[in-house]
């Protein structure tokens, strides 16, 4: 079974840019629980900072093959050096299959927004279940959840605010 992630960036996860704190910890443990229950053969991540990055870390920790559906080459260039280094470690890992989704888009002059949406559609197209870390449905994550539901892909929601209850 292939299980994919979609989710908010750190700015919607308590601004935990280092992926450390109550939001990240809560999401991490919910992800671990989901992986224990579903026992995926492969995990899929768009490799953005935030939920995607945490999901890729779970895959590495559990030694589950990862499909990295990266929207375009160089998406990590604006990140700090530690994040760039970890990103490269993950995509260069022998258990990671890299797909640069912009290379499969028919429009050669696609905008960044179009590249991200294309990545999200490719991600959904490769999975059997989608995990969504979402508190705001009016977001890129909300777009991806809506798309998955249109394609009859089951969605498991993680509310990143859940740690507060």
N, C-alpha and C positions, 0 to 999 in steps of 0.2 A: 504494500500500500504506500502510495506517495502522498505525503501531507505537506502542504505549503503554508507559508505565513504571509500575512499582510498586517501592517500595523503602523502606528504613529511613530514619528521621529521624536527625539529627545525633548524638543520644545513642548510637546504635548504629553510628555512623561516626566513631569516635575522638573524639567530642564536638567535632567541627569545625563549630561553629555559624556560623562565617564562611565555610564551604564552601572552606576553604583548609587544605592539609596532605596527608599521604601517602594517607589514605583517599579524600578528595575528588579528588585528582589522579589516583589510580589509576582510580577510577570514571569520571571525566571522559574519560580516554583510551580506556577500554573502550567507553564510549558513542560517542565519535567513530568508533572502528573499526566498531562495529555500524552506525552511520548510513552510513558509506562503503560497507559491504558491501550493506546492504539497500536503500539509496536510497529511503527512504520519501517518499511524496507529502505525508503529514501525520504529525505526532507528537502524542501525547496525554499530558497530565500532569494529575495531581490537584492540583498547585501547593502541596503541603506543603513545608516546609523539608526539606532532605536530598536524596535521590535525585531526587524530583520536580522540585525547583528546578534541579538540575544539568541535567536533561533539557530543561527549558524554555530554559535558557541555550544548550544545544547547538542547539535548534531556531532560536533567534534568530540565533546565530552563523552557522548554515548557511542562514539565510533560508528555512526550511521552515515552512509553515503549522502552527500549533499549535492544538489543541483543548484548552482548559483546563476540565477537569471538576471544578469547585470544589464542595465538599460543601455549603457554605452561605455566604451573604453575611457578610462580616466575619471569615472564618477567620483573616485576617492581623492582627487587632486586638491580639493578645497579643505580637506580634513586635516586635523593635527597629525603630527608624525607618528604618534603611537597608534592611532586608528588606521592610518595608511599601512603601517607595518603589519598590524593584525589582519587587515583586509587582504593584503598580499599573501600572508601565511595561509589564510583560509582558501583563497582561490587557487593557490599553487599546491595545496595538499593533494596527495594521491587519491584521497577519498572524495574529492570535489570534481564535479563535471561543470565546466564553465560554458555558459551560453551568453553571448553578447547579443541581446535581443534586437538592438538597433540594426544589426547586420541582416535581420530578417524582415525589416520593415520595407515596404515597397516604395515609400516616399523618401527620396534621398535627402531632401532638405527639411526633414521633420523638426518641429520645435522640441524643446526639452519636455514640455508637457506631453506632447504626442509620444515621445520616446518612453516616458514613464508609464503612460497608459498602455502602450504596446507591451512593455515589460510585464505589467500587471495581467494583461490578457494572456500572454504566453505562460505566465506562472499558473494562472487558473487552468489553462488548457493542459498543463502537465500534471495536475493533482487530482486526487480522488476526494480529498477533504481539505478545506481551507480553515486555518486558524486565524482569527482576526483580533488583534489587540486594538480596541477601539472604544473611545469615549465620545467621539464626535462623528456622527454619520455624514456630516457635510465636509468631507475631506477626501483625499486620494484613497485612503483606506475604505471609506464609505463607498466610493466608486467601485472599488475592487469587490467588496462584499456584494453589492448590487449585481455586478456582472456575474459573479459566481452563482448567485441564486437564480439568475436568468438561465444559466447553463445547468441548473439542477445539481450543483456541487454543494454538498452539506457544509455548513459553516458553524464552527465552534467559536463563540465569542468569549474574549477575556476583557473584562472591564478593568483598565489599569488603575481606576480609582478604588478598586475592591479592597485594597490594603487599609483603607480608612474605616472599614466597617468592622 
